[in-house]
Structures are given as structure tokens and as C-alpha cells.
Amino acid sequence: MLRLNGITKPLLWFYSPQMFTFARHVDAAAVVYDCMDELANFKFAPAGLKELEAALMARADLVLTGGSSLFEARKHLHDNIHLFPSGVELDHFQTVRDGLQPAPDMASLPGKKLGFYGVIDERIDLALLQHLARMRPDWSIIMVGPLAKIGHEDLPKAANLHFVGPRPYAELPSCLAAWDVALMPFAINEATRFISPTKTPEYLAAGLPVVSTPIVDVVATYGDTDSVQIATTHDAFVAACDTALRMDTKALLPLVDQKLAAMSWDETFRRIAGLVNAAIESGARKIYTPSLRRTRSSGPYDYLVVGAGFAGSVLAERLAAGSGKRILICDRRPHIGGNAYDHPDAAGILVHKYGPHIFHTNSDEIVAYLSRFTAWRPYEHRVLACVGQQQLPMPINRTTLNKLYGLDLSSDEQTEQFLRSRAEPIDPIESSRDVVISQVGSELYRTFFEGYTRKQWGMDPSELDKAVTARVPTRFNTDDRYFLDRFQAMPLHGYTAMFENMLDHANIELALGVDFKEVQAQNLAPQTIYTGPIDEYFDHRFGALPYRSLRFQHETLEQRRFQPVAVVNYPAPDVPYTRITEYKHLTGQVHPQTSISYEFPQADGDPYYPIPRPENAALYKRYEALAREHPDVHFVGRLGTYRYYNMDQVVGQALATYRRMVTAPGPRMHATVSA
């Protein structure tokens, strides 16, 4: 159809992941996933719907959700996802308030009239309807809409219960004009867990009181509205209908209209159109990686690689390109790149989803290897620490001290002498606190390290291994670069583009948005490379290895620059975040807006940093010994070896692991726990 009509780079708009099966190959200007329901929970839902949705989410430039519960369930799965609750065509439904003639067939029914319109399927609580009809035989209960996945024989039978079939959208106001109360008799089940009924604002626009079962989105959006009664049991539903019939609805209309004012379809269209145009005009689409890429041949894999970050991707590339092995990579996230994943945000600014990743190394081998997959943008990282009203260079150097104390230190020797006068020697040095105080003294320790470290690690520096603060040196000169490695640069087109190139091999297939346990159960490969948490692989047999996690709050600002460097630290204990990153410094992108992220350390969430304490190292050793009993599993990376590696160290570890694997004696490559 596209070819016959001469259409190139269309906008693809998906309402269901099922449609992705026949359009996933189309080169699109942008891809929109308009998620209106949790279709996988519906009766007779096709198999594989969740996997298809993960693939669609990975491809989509823009995801829209039709309710708050859908948004909450998916917001962590996409970087440009937005909530658009059901809207309403106010002019159409407010005609009821102006004396619209009611539908004759309904107006002629006896007694009070309580109605519902919509699809009648497994989402409707049929037992509730039966109970309502039996408890109030003098009411007429009217159900408007088609049947789906249930038959007439499944419907409750009562003289005052009327299933009248569907009506056109144009006639819905005349139905409402005949009713005294509008009903939402939904069952509380998997099929209704994420629904956000459009009929709610339509009922209210018509001026009717509403009685609903406790649908999550209805409670969240309208729970504070007197015109909407929420009932949790069948008897409570009947009582709520009694209350609704006694209401003075006209007195409630001003509050109803105030809530509906921001819910018009015109306003919804305006906002969505802006997001779609931004996705198209900014070129915000990621390079497409299918959720499962098939090669021309079929058959078993040689290796299952768990995790598509640096460790897994480097080993997959080496085994595929260097040894001709067939590789399946799975990752529970819907993208490649691990924590180094970057993407254009809604404004078209390239940001790092999981916080700043700055590449630096002294290894020519590692630079040469990665340069096969990316060009580089020279970048030297600089960090400031916010102390009171000042922003001072970190690590501490001569400039830091001159600004903090109003000094005029002019040489390395003067600076060294000043710091020695402040230092408080500690012997032996056992903790992170000891390292800093022995170098710069208690005052500078409290100013720059104590609060930051407590926030970052959730414990006092005196409880942490000395290696933590030893990573941050103190300098006597004015060199304000955070790293001093010979090679410091950023991938020219971003980390994700580099990973795309690395994994673009006929022998590599991807299963994204898929948990390892699902793949493991299928026995797809005789050997596994595991880059996830080693304790998780063994179902936490000896207990969980402790990690610190992070939460990121991303924002786009209407200004070209927010701060003078990429990262500003906030060591003060009363500031809840540890640092703010402005990404345009890292990427060199020119844009009239800027995007930043706030970083909040926390105990729960994805594992980021192994907590360096002796008891944790001892626990890891037990898992390491257990891992050696599994000859067909290779544990690599930060999480697989419970070590705080930089990116270049992970690449170096992966390359060294590959060399050991290909030179191992015997017919098969032996298992390793790589240090």
C-alpha cells in the first residue's frame, strides 16, 4: 500500500502491539504507540502480546497512555512517555443539559432510569447488575452497547434489566437525556486493572451523577468529585445509586465543569500534536533494533549472553565476529547499552537515561577496539561542588582552596604545605573517612565528603572501605579535570549508536524486554555469559549482596545553559540529591533548550554500586566459589563480579575473558569468574 501510493517515511501510529507484526520493518518519520488498554489481560488475548509490546516500546519515539495506571505501569519502560487521560467532546454531551429530547424507547420505560453504554464483555460485573435489578425492581436498568466475548445466554435475566444493543455515537446524548443516573458497573479483575473509561467525563458533561465500582483511574481522577460515587460492594453500589438519585446535580455542575475544562479533545489534540511534531522534527527516533533479530539460518545458539551492556555486548561481538559463534543476547530492559544507554529526549536533546557516563582510559587496546564502532568527540570532564553560594572545583585543588578560604596560594608547594597543616594523620587507615581526614583534615572532610558520601552510600564514611574516597584525589595545582587519563572522549553519536554498531552482526540476535529466567527455561544455548547480579543468578542462596541504587529526575529547561559544567555535586546533607547533570556539556549539542537530571541515591531499585565493606566481600566470595561449580557459565561485569568497575575496565575485563575463552584447552570453552 505504501509503495503503490508513493508514501515514504510515514508516521506510524499503533493502538495495538499486534499491528507491529506487519509494519515493524517500515522506515518511519516517527513511531507512536498509543496505549489505551492492557490488552494482554483481556479475555482471549493472543499469545506473545507482552513480547510484542516490549518490541514496540523499544521502537517507539513517543508513547501515549490513556490513564494514570497505564502510565505508572509503563513510565519506566520508555523515555518519552506521556499521560493523556480520557477526554470529552463537551459541546456534544452538554446538549443534554439544554433539554435534549431523550431516546423514546428509553424514556418510555418505567421508574427511575439508570444506564450504561459501552462494550459489554468480561469487564462488566454481571452479578452486580443482577443484584441491582433484584434489589430495586421499580428501577429500569439500561445497558447500551454490543456484546463481545460473551453471549446473550450469559446475561442476567430480570424484567427491569434491559440490554438494548449498540447506539451510534451521535445518539449517545439522547440516551443520557433519558437517564437519571449513569452507571459504571465494572468488575474488578485483570481486564479492568488499567482501564480509564472515556464515558466518565461524558456522563459528567451531560450533567448526570455517576456511580462506579472502584476502578483505579476513576478513583484517582474523580474520587474527590461528589458527582461520582464509588462503591466497593454490591450492596454499597445499590446504596450509592440511592444517594445519586437524591443529589442536586445542578449545584455540583460548577465543580464538574472546572474539572472537565482541561479535558477537551481539542486540548488533548493540541498537546499530542506538539509531541508528535517534536518527535518528527527533532529526529528523535532511535536507531531501530528489533526485539528479536533472526538470522537467515536457524538452529541452536552457542552462547546465551545475559545483559546488553558493555560486558555482554563486547563478549557477544567478539564471539560472533572473532570466533563465528551464534549468540542470543537477552536483557530485561527494552534497549541495548545497559546503564550507558543514551537517547534523544522529547526536546531532541541527547541525554543519558541512567546518569552521566564519561569515557576515559589509559589503554590503547581498549580505545582501538571501541573505535571500530564509533568516532569520538574530545571531552574533558569537570565537576563543581556547591558549597554555600559558591561552586568550587572537585577534586580539591589550589583553586578550590583559594576560593573557599579567600587565599592566594600561587604554587604547588604552598598548596601542599597548606593541606599538610590541615591534615590529621591516622594510622592505620581503615575507612573512607580515614583516607580523607589524613589528607585534608576534618573541616574539608565535612565540607566536601561527609554529607555527599552519606547520601551516596546510605552510611557514614567511617563504615565504608577506604577505596571509596581514594578514587577522588587531592591536587596541589590548578588542574580542574576530574580525570587525568591520556584518552578522554565521548562517542561522537552517543553510546547507543556505538552499541548498535557493535551488535550489528548476522550471528547476533537480541531479545529485549525479556527476563533471563524466561530464556533460560528454553535451554537455547549450552553456555551462558551472565552479566547480571551473581546472587540473583543463584536465587540469593546465601542472601542478597548489598547494592546502592539511583533514581533520576529528568527535566528540560527553556534556556541554553543551566550550569557551567556537566556535573555539579551537592554535598550538603539537607539537599536530597547528590548531583545535577547537564547533558549538552557532554555531547556538544547545540539546542535552544537544555536537559538536566537530578540524581537521588536510594537503597531500592536497579543495582548500581556494590557496597564496599568486608562482610559484603566475604559474601561475594561464597557466590564466587559456587559459580566455579557451574562450568558452562561465565560471570563478568560489575554485577557478575561484584566490583565497582569504570566502563573501560569492564571492556578490558570482557576482552581478557574472551582471550581466555578462545585459548582454553579442551573441546569447549571453560567457565570463568573474571576478575
C-alpha positions in Angstrom: 0.0 0.0 0.0 2.8 2.4 0.9 4.7 1.6 -2.3 1.6 1.8 -4.6 0.7 5.3 -3.1 4.3 6.6 -3.2 4.4 7.1 0.5 7.8 7.3 2.2 8.7 7.7 5.9 5.1 7.8 7.2 4.1 8.5 10.7 3.3 5.0 12.2 0.6 5.2 14.9 -0.1 1.9 16.8 -3.1 1.3 19.0 -2.2 -2.4 19.5 1.1 -4.3 19.6 -0.4 -6.9 17.3 -0.2 -4.5 14.4 3.5 -4.2 14.9 4.0 -7.6 13.3 3.3 -6.4 9.8 4.7 -2.8 10.0 7.8 -3.1 12.1 10.1 -3.0 9.0 8.7 0.3 7.7 11.1 3.2 7.8 9.1 5.9 9.6 9.4 9.6 10.3 8.3 8.7 13.8 6.6 5.8 15.6 3.8 6.5 18.1 2.4 3.8 20.5 -1.0 4.9 21.8 -1.5 2.6 24.7 -5.2 2.7 25.7 -5.6 -0.6 27.5 -3.7 -3.5 29.0 -4.7 -5.7 26.1 -2.7 -8.7 27.3 -5.1 -9.0 30.3 -8.2 -9.2 28.1 -10.1 -12.5 27.6 -8.8 -14.5 24.6 -5.7 -12.2 24.3 -3.3 -13.6 21.7 -0.1 -15.2 23.0 3.1 -13.2 22.8 1.3 -9.8 23.2 3.6 -8.7 26.0 6.7 -9.5 24.0 5.3 -7.6 21.0 4.6 -4.6 23.2 8.2 -4.7 24.5 9.4 -4.6 20.9 7.0 -1.8 20.0 8.1 0.2 23.1 11.7 -0.2 22.1 10.9 1.1 18.6 8.5 3.9 19.5 9.6 7.5 19.6 6.5 8.6 21.6 4.3 6.6 23.9 0.9 7.9 25.0 -1.1 6.3 27.8 -4.8 6.6 28.2 -4.9 6.5 32.0 -2.8 7.1 35.1 -2.4 3.4 36.0 -1.2 2.6 32.5 1.3 5.4 32.8 2.6 4.3 36.1 3.0 0.7 34.9 5.0 1.8 31.8 6.7 5.0 32.7 10.0 3.2 33.5 9.9 1.4 30.1 10.2 4.4 27.8 11.9 7.8 27.8 9.2 9.8 26.1 6.0 8.6 27.6 3.1 10.8 28.5 -0.2 10.6 30.3 -3.4 11.6 28.4 -6.5 10.7 30.4 -9.7 10.3 28.5 -11.1 13.5 27.1 -14.6 14.6 26.2 -16.4 16.4 23.4 -18.1 18.9 25.7 -20.4 20.5 23.1 -21.7 17.1 22.1 -22.7 15.9 25.6 -23.7 19.2 27.2 -26.7 19.3 24.9 -28.3 17.1 27.5 -28.3 20.0 29.9 -30.1 22.1 27.4 -33.2 20.0 27.3 -32.3 17.5 24.5 -35.1 15.1 23.7 -34.5 11.7 25.4 -34.4 8.5 23.3 -38.1 7.5 23.1 -37.5 3.7 23.7 -35.8 4.5 27.0 -38.0 7.4 28.1 -41.0 5.1 28.0 -39.5 2.6 30.5 -41.0 2.8 34.0 -39.5 4.2 37.1 -36.0 5.7 37.7 -33.7 5.0 34.8 -30.1 4.1 35.4 -27.9 3.5 32.4 -24.6 2.4 31.0 -23.1 2.5 27.5 -20.0 0.7 26.2 -18.8 -2.7 25.2 -20.4 -5.4 27.3 -17.8 -8.1 27.9 -15.8 -9.7 30.7 -15.1 -6.3 32.2 -18.8 -5.9 33.2 -19.8 -7.2 36.6 -22.9 -9.2 35.5 -23.6 -10.4 39.1 -23.7 -6.8 40.2 -26.3 -6.0 37.5 -28.4 -9.0 38.7 -28.2 -7.8 42.3 -29.1 -4.2 41.4 -32.1 -5.3 39.4 -33.3 -7.6 42.2 -32.9 -5.0 45.0 -34.6 -2.2 43.1 -37.3 -3.8 40.9 -39.0 -0.4 40.4 -36.0 0.9 38.6 -35.2 0.4 34.9 -31.5 -0.6 34.3 -30.5 0.1 30.8 -27.3 -1.4 29.2 -26.4 0.1 25.8 -23.7 -1.5 23.7 -22.5 -4.5 21.8 -21.7 -7.9 23.3 -18.1 -9.1 23.0 -16.7 -12.4 24.1 -19.9 -13.3 25.9 -23.3 -14.4 24.5 -26.9 -13.5 25.3 -27.2 -16.7 27.3 -24.5 -15.3 29.7 -26.5 -12.2 30.5 -28.5 -11.9 33.7 -32.3 -12.0 33.3 -34.7 -9.6 35.0 -37.9 -7.8 33.9 -36.3 -4.4 34.7 -32.9 -5.1 33.2 -32.7 -4.0 29.5 -29.9 -4.9 27.1 -30.8 -2.7 24.1 -27.8 -3.2 21.9 -25.5 -0.5 20.5 -26.2 3.1 19.6 -24.3 5.4 17.3 -22.0 8.0 18.9 -24.4 10.8 17.7 -27.3 9.3 19.7 -25.5 8.8 23.0 -26.6 12.2 24.4 -30.2 11.3 23.8 -29.6 8.1 25.8 -28.2 10.1 28.6 -31.1 12.5 28.4 -33.4 9.6 29.4 -31.4 8.5 32.4 -31.4 9.7 36.0 -28.0 8.1 36.9 -25.1 6.9 34.8 -23.5 3.6 35.8 -20.1 2.1 35.5 -20.7 -1.4 36.8 -17.2 -2.8 36.1 -15.9 -6.0 37.5 -12.6 -5.6 39.4 -10.4 -8.1 37.6 -7.2 -8.2 35.4 -9.1 -6.8 32.4 -10.1 -3.7 34.3 -6.9 -3.1 36.2 -5.7 -0.4 33.8 -8.8 0.9 32.2 -9.6 4.7 32.2 -13.2 4.8 30.9 -13.9 7.6 28.4 -17.5 7.5 29.4 -16.8 9.1 32.9 -16.2 12.6 31.6 -19.0 12.2 29.0 -21.5 11.3 31.7 -20.4 14.3 33.8 -20.5 16.6 30.8 -24.2 15.6 30.4 -24.8 16.7 33.9 -25.6 13.2 35.3 -24.4 11.8 38.6 -22.2 8.7 38.2 -21.9 5.5 40.3 -18.8 3.4 39.7 -17.1 0.4 41.1 -13.5 1.2 42.4 -11.7 1.4 39.1 -8.2 2.7 39.9 -8.2 5.5 37.3 -11.7 6.6 38.2 -10.9 6.8 41.9 -7.6 8.7 41.1 -9.2 11.2 38.7 -12.7 11.6 40.2 -12.5 10.3 43.7 -12.7 13.9 45.0 -15.8 14.7 43.0 -19.2 14.5 44.7 -20.9 13.8 41.4 -19.0 10.4 41.2 -19.9 7.9 43.9 -17.5 4.9 44.4 -18.9 1.7 45.7 -16.8 -1.4 46.6 -19.5 -4.0 47.2 -22.8 -4.9 45.6 -24.9 -3.5 48.5 -22.8 -0.4 48.6 -23.4 0.1 44.8 -27.2 0.0 45.4 -26.8 2.5 48.3 -24.7 4.8 46.1 -27.4 4.7 43.4 -29.9 5.8 46.1 -27.6 8.7 47.0 -27.1 9.7 43.4 -30.8 9.9 42.8 -31.2 12.3 45.7 -28.4 14.6 44.5 -28.9 18.2 43.5 -26.7 17.7 40.4 -27.2 21.3 39.2 -25.5 22.6 42.3 -22.5 20.4 41.6 -22.1 21.4 37.9 -19.6 24.3 38.5 -17.1 22.0 40.1 -17.7 19.4 37.4 -17.1 21.9 34.7 -14.0 23.1 36.3 -12.6 19.5 36.2 -13.7 19.0 32.6 -12.3 22.3 31.3 -8.8 20.8 30.8 -10.2 17.5 29.4 -11.5 18.6 26.0 -10.4 16.6 23.0 -9.2 19.9 21.4 -6.7 20.4 24.2 -5.7 16.8 24.0 -5.1 17.1 20.3 -3.1 20.3 20.7 -0.7 18.7 23.2 -0.3 15.4 21.4 0.3 17.2 18.0 3.1 19.2 19.7 4.7 16.0 20.9 4.4 14.3 17.5 5.8 17.2 15.6 8.7 17.4 18.1 9.4 13.7 17.5 9.4 14.2 13.7 11.2 17.5 13.5 13.9 16.7 16.1 14.8 13.3 14.6 14.2 11.8 18.0 13.9 8.3 16.7 16.4 5.8 18.0 18.2 3.5 15.5 15.9 0.6 15.2 16.8 -2.6 16.9 14.1 -5.3 16.8 13.3 -7.2 20.0 14.5 -10.5 18.4 16.5 -10.4 15.3 16.6 -13.6 13.3 19.5 -14.7 11.0 18.9 -16.5 7.7 19.9 -19.8 9.3 18.1 -21.4 12.1 19.2 -23.7 14.9 20.6 -23.6 18.4 22.8 -20.8 19.8 26.3 -21.3 21.0 26.0 -18.7 23.8 23.3 -17.0 25.7 24.5 -13.6 26.8 22.6 -12.1 29.7 22.8 -8.3 29.6 23.3 -5.9 26.7 25.7 -3.5 28.4 29.4 -3.2 27.9 30.4 -6.6 29.3 27.7 -8.6 27.4 27.9 -6.6 24.2 31.7 -6.8 23.9 31.8 -10.6 24.5 28.9 -11.1 22.1 30.7 -9.1 19.4 34.0 -10.9 19.9 32.4 -14.4 20.0 30.3 -13.6 16.9 32.9 -11.7 14.8 36.1 -13.3 16.2 35.0 -16.9 16.6 32.0 -17.3 14.4 29.7 -18.2 17.3 25.9 -17.8 17.2 24.8 -15.5 20.0 21.5 -14.7 21.7 21.5 -11.6 23.9 18.7 -11.1 26.3 18.1 -8.1 28.5 15.1 -7.3 30.8 15.3 -3.7 29.7 13.8 -2.8 26.3 17.0 -1.4 24.9 20.7 -2.2 24.5 23.6 -0.4 26.2 22.9 -1.2 29.8 23.4 1.8 32.1 25.3 3.6 29.3 22.2 3.8 27.2 21.5 7.4 25.8 18.7 8.7 23.7 17.2 12.0 22.4 14.5 13.2 24.9 11.3 14.9 23.9 13.1 18.1 23.1 15.6 16.2 20.9 18.4 16.6 23.4 20.7 13.6 23.8 20.6 12.5 27.4 21.9 9.6 29.5 18.9 7.8 30.9 20.9 6.3 33.8 23.0 9.3 34.7 26.3 10.7 33.2 28.7 8.2 31.6 32.1 9.8 30.8 34.6 7.6 29.0 38.3 7.8 30.0 41.1 5.3 29.8 44.8 4.8 29.6 44.5 1.7 27.5 45.4 1.9 23.8 43.9 -1.5 23.2 40.5 -0.5 24.6 40.4 2.7 22.6 41.4 0.8 19.4 38.7 -1.8 20.0 35.8 0.7 20.6 37.0 2.9 17.8 35.8 0.2 15.4 32.3 1.1 16.3 32.4 4.9 16.9 34.1 8.1 16.2 35.0 10.3 19.2 34.3 13.8 20.4 37.1 15.0 22.7 35.8 15.9 26.1 37.5 16.5 29.5 35.2 16.2 32.4 35.0 18.9 35.1 33.0 18.8 38.3 32.0 21.6 40.7 30.8 21.2 44.2 28.1 23.6 45.5 29.2 24.9 48.9 27.0 27.7 50.2 26.8 30.3 47.5 30.0 29.0 45.7 30.6 26.4 43.1 34.1 25.0 43.7 36.3 22.6 41.6 36.3 18.9 42.6 38.6 17.2 43.2 40.0 19.7 45.7 42.8 21.7 44.1 44.5 25.0 44.6 41.6 27.0 43.1 39.2 25.2 45.4 41.2 26.3 48.5 41.8 29.9 47.3 38.1 30.4 46.7 36.9 28.7 49.8 39.2 30.4 52.2 40.0 33.6 50.4 43.6 32.6 50.0 46.2 33.5 47.4 48.2 30.2 47.1 50.3 30.5 44.0 52.4 27.3 43.8 52.1 23.6 44.2 54.5 23.8 47.2 52.3 26.4 49.0 49.2 24.4 48.4 50.8 21.2 49.7 52.1 22.9 52.8 48.6 24.4 53.5 46.9 20.9 53.2 49.6 19.3 55.4 48.8 21.9 58.1 45.2 20.8 57.9 45.7 17.1 57.6 45.2 14.8 60.7 47.3 11.7 60.3 45.5 8.4 61.0 47.3 5.1 61.3 46.2 2.6 60.3 43.9 3.9 57.6 40.9 1.6 57.6 37.9 3.5 56.2 36.9 6.2 53.7 36.7 8.7 56.5 40.3 8.0 57.5 41.6 8.5 53.9 40.2 12.0 53.6 40.9 13.3 57.1 44.5 12.0 56.9 44.9 14.0 53.6 43.0 17.3 54.2 41.6 17.3 57.7 38.2 17.3 59.4 36.9 20.6 58.1 37.4 19.9 54.4 36.2 16.3 55.0 32.9 17.7 56.4 32.6 20.3 53.7 33.0 18.1 50.6 32.9 14.4 51.6 30.8 13.6 54.7 27.3 14.6 53.5 27.8 13.5 49.9 29.2 10.1 50.9 26.4 9.5 53.4 23.8 10.3 50.8 25.5 8.3 48.1 26.1 5.2 50.2 23.4 5.4 52.9 26.0 5.1 55.6 28.8 7.1 57.3 32.2 7.2 55.5 33.7 5.5 58.6 31.7 2.4 57.7 33.0 2.2 54.1 36.1 0.7 52.6 38.9 3.1 52.1 38.8 2.5 48.4 35.6 4.6 48.0 37.2 8.1 48.7 40.6 7.0 47.5 39.1 7.3 44.0 38.9 11.1 44.4 42.5 12.6 44.7 43.6 15.9 46.1 45.8 18.1 43.9 48.2 20.9 44.6 48.0 22.5 41.2 45.1 24.2 39.4 44.2 21.2 37.1 40.5 21.0 37.4 39.9 18.0 35.2 38.1 15.2 37.1 40.1 12.5 35.3 43.7 12.6 34.2 43.7 9.6 31.8 45.5 10.0 28.5 42.3 9.3 26.5 39.2 11.3 27.4 36.3 11.5 24.9 32.7 10.8 24.3 31.2 8.6 21.5 30.5 11.1 18.7 26.9 9.9 18.1 26.3 8.6 21.6 26.7 5.3 23.4 23.6 3.7 22.0 24.8 4.3 18.4 28.1 2.7 19.4 26.3 -0.4 20.8 24.1 -0.6 17.7 27.3 -0.8 15.5 28.9 -3.3 17.9 25.9 -5.7 17.8 25.2 -5.3 14.1 26.3 -8.8 13.2 24.5 -11.7 11.4 25.4 -14.1 14.2 23.9 -11.9 17.0 20.2 -11.9 17.9 18.5 -9.8 20.5 15.7 -10.5 22.9 15.0 -7.1 24.6 12.5 -6.5 27.4 12.8 -10.2 28.2 13.8 -11.6 31.6 16.7 -14.1 31.7 14.6 -16.7 33.6 12.2 -16.9 30.6 15.0 -17.5 28.2 16.9 -19.9 30.5 14.0 -22.2 30.7 14.1 -22.8 27.0 17.7 -24.2 27.0 18.6 -22.3 23.9 22.4 -22.4 24.3 24.9 -24.8 26.0 26.9 -21.9 27.6 25.9 -18.7 29.3 27.7 -15.4 29.8 26.0 -13.7 32.7 26.5 -10.0 33.5 23.6 -9.6 36.0 23.9 -9.8 39.7 25.6 -13.1 40.6 23.5 -13.5 43.8 20.3 -13.2 41.6 21.6 -16.0 39.3 21.7 -18.3 42.3 18.3 -17.1 43.7 20.1 -15.3 46.6 21.1 -18.7 48.1 23.4 -17.1 50.7 21.4 -13.9 51.0 21.3 -10.7 48.8 24.5 -8.8 48.0 24.0 -5.2 49.1 23.9 -2.5 46.4 23.1 1.2 46.2 20.7 2.3 43.6 19.8 5.6 42.0 16.7 7.5 40.9 16.9 10.1 38.2 14.6 13.1 37.7 15.0 14.4 34.2 13.9 17.9 33.2 14.1 20.1 30.1 14.5 23.8 30.6 13.7 26.7 28.4 17.3 28.1 28.4 20.5 27.3 26.6 22.7 26.7 29.7 21.8 25.7 33.3 25.2 25.3 34.9 28.8 26.0 33.9 30.0 22.4 33.7 28.3 19.0 33.1 28.1 17.9 36.7 27.6 19.9 39.9 27.8 18.0 43.2 25.7 18.9 46.2 27.5 17.6 49.3 25.2 19.4 51.8 23.2 16.8 53.8 20.0 18.9 53.6 19.9 18.7 49.8 18.2 15.4 48.9 20.1 14.8 45.6 23.8 14.3 45.2 24.4 16.0 41.8 22.8 17.6 38.8 24.0 16.7 35.3 23.5 18.9 32.2 24.0 16.7 29.2 24.8 19.2 26.4 28.2 19.7 28.0 28.9 16.0 27.4 27.6 15.8 23.9 28.4 19.3 22.5 24.9 19.5 21.1 23.6 23.0 20.1 20.0 23.5 21.1 17.9 26.4 22.4 16.8 24.3 25.4 18.8 22.2 27.8 18.1 18.9 29.6 19.3 18.1 33.1 18.9 15.3 35.6 18.8 15.2 39.4 20.4 12.1 41.0 18.9 10.6 44.1 20.7 7.7 45.7 18.5 5.1 47.3 18.5 1.6 48.8 15.9 0.0 46.5 15.9 -0.2 42.7 18.2 -1.5 40.0 21.7 -2.4 41.4 24.3 0.3 40.5 27.1 0.2 43.0 28.4 -2.8 45.1 28.7 -1.5 48.6 32.4 -1.9 49.6 32.5 -3.5 53.0 34.5 -6.5 54.2 31.4 -8.6 55.1 30.0 -7.9 51.6 33.3 -9.0 50.0 33.1 -12.2 52.1 29.6 -12.9 51.0 30.6 -12.4 47.4 33.4 -15.0 47.8 30.8 -17.6 48.7 29.0 -16.9 45.5 32.3 -16.9 43.5 33.0 -20.4 44.9 29.6 -21.5 43.9 30.0 -20.1 40.4 33.1 -22.2 39.8 30.8 -25.3 40.2 28.9 -24.2 37.1 31.3 -25.0 34.2 29.1 -23.5 31.5 28.5 -20.1 33.0 30.9 -17.1 32.7 30.2 -14.3 35.2 31.5 -10.9 34.1 30.9 -7.2 34.6 30.2 -5.1 37.6 27.3 -7.1 38.8 28.6 -10.5 37.8 31.8 -10.0 39.8 30.6 -7.5 42.5 33.2 -4.9 41.7 32.9 -1.2 41.1 34.4 -1.0 37.6 34.7 2.0 35.3 33.5 1.5 31.7 37.0 1.0 30.3 37.7 -1.6 33.0 34.6 -3.6 32.0 35.6 -3.5 28.4 39.1 -4.6 29.3 37.7 -7.4 31.5 35.4 -8.6 28.7 38.3 -8.6 26.2 40.5 -10.5 28.6 37.7 -13.0 29.3 37.3 -13.6 25.5 41.0 -14.3 25.1 40.9 -16.8 27.9 37.9 -18.5 26.5 39.3 -19.0 23.0 42.6 -20.3 24.3 41.1 -22.6 26.9 42.1 -26.3 26.4 39.6 -28.9 25.5 36.7 -29.1 23.1 34.7 -26.5 24.9 35.4 -23.1 26.4 35.6 -23.3 30.1 33.6 -21.2 32.6 35.2 -18.2 34.3 34.5 -15.8 37.1 36.5 -12.9 35.7 38.4 -10.5 37.9 
